[in-house]
Amino acid sequence: RKGGRLNHEAWLLGHCASRRVSMEPYLVRLTGRTELFPRVQDSGVWFIHVLEGRMEFRYGDTLYQLGAGDSLTYEASVPHGTEQVVEAPVSYLCVHSDKRED
């Protein structure tokens, strides 16, 4: 599906939900360099793996320079998100995992 913002596409690749944990893998593609990206906070854990391009990714007060082959795992409750696209396009796989409520 196309994202709610310009130059941003995201595809849900699947969904798995056991009694205790849910997991959702996505493929994300950022095609523009000038977009403003919001910070988000949610529950669970995220894993991202960059396939192409370069970006700055913010996790709390820390900026990470991520390029093809780089991965990052982080707690979703800390404000996070893409800070800037350095070399477009950026494509990355990301997986969100969270415990399920009873």
Sequence and secondary structure as in RCSB ss.txt:
>XXXX:A:sequence
RKGGRLNHEAWLLGHCASRRVSMEPYLVRLTGRTELFPRVQDSGVWFIHVLEGRMEFRYGDTLYQLGAGDSLTYE
ASVPHGTEQVVEAPVSYLCVHSDKRED
>XXXX:A:secstr
 B SSTTEEEEE   EE SSEEEEEEEEEE  SS     B  SSEEEEEEEEEEEEEEETTEEEEEETT EEEEE
TTS EEEEEEEEEEEEEEEEEEEE   
